[in-house]
């Protein structure tokens, strides 16, 4: 299979590798939360910005910023590739839409019924009765994507730009952090909440990462090699745009920098994702993806572990939370140092690897099983 046709007739290994990379970085973030109990309180539109005692503590958090935007971006790509592959198998548009509606609803149900049970094991307890995390927004984005996938590239690009601007415009001033907002506003546009409902990932601010992925997915279908090369240059351009937007310290940052240190420059608002956050993280993800594209048609052996994780993302996500929550609850109830936390992070990955390898092989043997299609 030549690389130009890979996006149309088979898996693009670079996507699995990037997904696997951001998954192990996500595991690092959650090991920091459950095991070391050193996770920052969050980078919200209001309230105190997190402070870090060392450069290592900040860099541990910074690299994990790639995860959420990467998942939405890759999900958008996956929507386009899945739809194309199922058309080739004879599926109608209605059946494809139903698949995305069911899978999106499943992701949201997993958030509330399963994943939140792991968050209840957080150090110090988990306060909100209902938590809307990343699977909630991913599910909502997939449901929206069931129809948005039909848009042509120009309207889809226009929608992406509008959503990015709207996020900046409608986010309240930090002084209103202690105010009260309707639950629907939190679920759709504004992170935050109270003891009854807390939302980190409202749908609207995260949707443009998925629509950007849909546009990139179209390019992969047309010319996978060219799309990956273009990804490297697009990513580099986004990183340069980040330097400009963050340097001006105005529109696109949600709130101004806390100081003039390098940490302050990179300590961006994630909830909701500011334009500077999006430029930095998507720029890095696209640069990595473009760099992987330069490695050739076949995946190098040293990237196989990443691809093992990257091919079973939902299974990995659900299980890894309970693994690190268990480490924290029974092995490090008082927290631990960053150095030891890294050891627990690697131990968790070692436990997860054979499970992910087994499940990946099972899916390969039964690629169109109705049950395996959703997990």
NORKAUR-V982901 format. One record per backbone hydrogen bond with DSSP energy under -1.0 kcal/mol. NH is the residue of the N-H (numbers start at 1). CO is the residue of the C=O. E is the energy in kcal/mol with one decimal. If there is no record, write none. Layout:
NH:CO:E ; NH:CO:E
//
This chain:
5:2:-1.1 ; 8:5:-1.1 ; 9:5:-1.9 ; 10:6:-2.0 ; 15:12:-1.5 ; 16:12:-1.1 ; 17:13:-2.3 ; 18:14:-2.4 ; 19:15:-2.5 ; 20:16:-2.6 ; 21:17:-2.3 ; 22:18:-2.4 ; 23:19:-1.7 ; 24:20:-2.0 ; 25:21:-1.8 ; 26:22:-2.0 ; 27:23:-2.1 ; 28:24:-1.6 ; 29:25:-2.0 ; 30:26:-2.2 ; 31:27:-2.3 ; 32:28:-2.2 ; 33:29:-1.5 ; 34:30:-3.0 ; 35:31:-2.0 ; 36:31:-1.7 ; 38:32:-2.3 ; 45:271:-1.5 ; 58:54:-1.7 ; 59:55:-2.8 ; 60:56:-2.4 ; 61:57:-1.3 ; 62:58:-3.0 ; 63:59:-2.3 ; 65:62:-1.6 ; 66:63:-1.2 ; 67:64:-1.5 ; 70:66:-1.5 ; 71:67:-2.6 ; 72:68:-2.1 ; 73:69:-2.4 ; 74:70:-2.7 ; 75:71:-2.2 ; 76:72:-2.3 ; 77:73:-1.9 ; 78:74:-2.7 ; 79:75:-2.2 ; 80:76:-1.4 ; 81:77:-2.4 ; 82:78:-2.9 ; 83:79:-2.2 ; 84:80:-2.0 ; 85:81:-2.4 ; 86:82:-2.4 ; 87:83:-1.8 ; 88:84:-1.7 ; 90:87:-1.5 ; 91:86:-2.7 ; 96:92:-1.9 ; 97:93:-2.4 ; 98:94:-2.4 ; 99:95:-2.1 ; 100:96:-1.9 ; 101:97:-2.3 ; 102:98:-2.8 ; 103:99:-2.9 ; 104:100:-2.6 ; 105:101:-2.0 ; 106:102:-2.3 ; 107:103:-2.2 ; 108:104:-1.9 ; 109:105:-2.3 ; 110:106:-2.7 ; 111:107:-1.8 ; 112:108:-1.7 ; 113:109:-2.9 ; 114:110:-2.0 ; 115:110:-2.8 ; 116:111:-1.6 ; 117:114:-1.3 ; 118:115:-1.1 ; 119:115:-1.6 ; 120:116:-1.3 ; 121:118:-1.9 ; 122:119:-1.8 ; 125:122:-2.4 ; 129:195:-2.1 ; 130:196:-1.3 ; 132:198:-2.6 ; 137:133:-1.4 ; 138:134:-2.7 ; 139:135:-2.5 ; 140:136:-2.1 ; 141:137:-2.7 ; 142:138:-2.2 ; 143:139:-2.2 ; 144:140:-2.4 ; 145:141:-2.6 ; 146:142:-1.1 ; 147:144:-1.5 ; 148:144:-2.4 ; 149:145:-1.9 ; 150:147:-1.8 ; 151:148:-1.9 ; 156:152:-2.2 ; 157:153:-2.6 ; 158:154:-2.5 ; 159:155:-2.5 ; 160:156:-2.2 ; 161:157:-2.4 ; 162:158:-2.4 ; 163:159:-2.6 ; 164:160:-2.0 ; 165:161:-2.3 ; 166:162:-3.1 ; 167:163:-2.1 ; 168:164:-1.3 ; 169:165:-2.4 ; 170:166:-2.8 ; 176:173:-2.4 ; 177:174:-1.8 ; 179:176:-2.0 ; 186:182:-1.6 ; 187:183:-2.4 ; 188:184:-1.9 ; 189:185:-2.7 ; 190:185:-2.3 ; 192:199:-2.8 ; 194:197:-2.9 ; 198:130:-2.3 ; 199:192:-2.3 ; 200:132:-1.9 ; 201:132:-1.4 ; 203:187:-1.8 ; 204:188:-2.4 ; 207:203:-1.4 ; 211:207:-2.2 ; 212:208:-2.2 ; 213:209:-1.4 ; 214:210:-2.0 ; 215:211:-2.0 ; 216:212:-2.1 ; 217:213:-2.6 ; 218:214:-1.8 ; 219:215:-1.5 ; 220:216:-2.2 ; 221:217:-2.0 ; 222:218:-1.6 ; 223:219:-3.0 ; 227:223:-2.6 ; 228:224:-2.3 ; 229:225:-2.1 ; 230:226:-2.6 ; 231:227:-2.1 ; 232:228:-1.3 ; 233:229:-1.2 ; 234:230:-2.8 ; 235:231:-2.8 ; 236:232:-1.9 ; 237:233:-2.1 ; 238:234:-2.4 ; 239:235:-2.0 ; 240:236:-1.9 ; 241:237:-2.2 ; 242:238:-2.1 ; 243:239:-1.8 ; 244:240:-1.6 ; 245:241:-2.8 ; 246:242:-3.1 ; 247:243:-1.8 ; 248:244:-2.3 ; 249:245:-1.2 ; 253:250:-1.3 ; 255:253:-3.3 ; 265:261:-1.7 ; 266:262:-1.6 ; 267:263:-1.4 ; 268:266:-1.8 ; 270:43:-1.8 ; 271:43:-2.4 ; 274:269:-2.1 ; 276:252:-2.8 ; 278:274:-2.5 ; 279:275:-2.7 ; 280:276:-2.3 ; 281:277:-2.6 ; 282:278:-2.2 ; 283:279:-1.5 ; 284:280:-1.9 ; 285:281:-2.7 ; 286:282:-2.7 ; 287:283:-2.0 ; 288:284:-2.7 ; 289:285:-2.5 ; 290:286:-2.9 ; 291:287:-2.4 ; 292:288:-2.5 ; 293:289:-1.8 ; 295:292:-1.7 ; 303:300:-1.8 ; 304:301:-1.7 ; 307:303:-1.9 ; 308:304:-2.4 ; 309:305:-1.8 ; 310:306:-2.7 ; 311:307:-1.4 ; 312:309:-1.4 ; 316:312:-2.3 ; 317:313:-2.7 ; 318:314:-2.3 ; 319:315:-2.3 ; 320:316:-2.8 ; 321:317:-1.2 ; 323:319:-2.0 ; 324:320:-2.4 ; 325:321:-2.1 ; 326:322:-2.2 ; 327:323:-2.1 ; 328:324:-2.4 ; 329:325:-2.4 ; 330:326:-2.5 ; 331:327:-2.5 ; 332:327:-1.7 ; 335:332:-2.1 ; 341:337:-2.4 ; 342:338:-1.8 ; 343:339:-1.0 ; 344:340:-2.0 ; 345:341:-2.4 ; 346:342:-2.1 ; 347:343:-2.3 ; 348:344:-2.5 ; 349:345:-1.9 ; 350:346:-2.2 ; 351:347:-1.8 ; 352:348:-2.1 ; 353:349:-2.0 ; 356:352:-2.6 ; 357:353:-2.7 ; 358:354:-2.4 ; 359:355:-2.4 ; 360:356:-2.5 ; 361:357:-2.0 ; 362:358:-2.0 ; 363:359:-2.3 ; 364:360:-1.7 ; 365:361:-1.9 ; 366:362:-1.4 ; 369:366:-1.3 ; 373:369:-2.0 ; 374:371:-1.6
//
